[in-house]
């Protein structure tokens, strides 16, 4: 995992200033200084920055960490009929929700 901080010049190119979460005390701008993996700690603080919705797109570890923390109120998952047998396992989504077929793929939401 790369723990380097983003380049401050790259951050200036955003049209809207980003909110930085993690061990980011050396960077300028709005930030929540915390362990970025402690989702239950920093997610509620987003309200202090007038952020009420979060879209999480990520790999298996990122998505599973939000599910494990109980911080998911809605989810969407597209599953291809093609399987990848190597790599990180897919997150374990709740067995609630509904599913539809999209061609040969599957779309689920909950």
Buried (B, 14 or more C-beta within 10 A) or exposed (E): EEEEBEEEEEBEEEEEEEBBBBBBEEBEEEBBEBEBEEBEEBBEEBEEEEEEEEEEEEEEEBBBBBBEBEBBEEBEBEEEEEEEEEEEEEBEBEEEEEEEEEEEEBBBEB
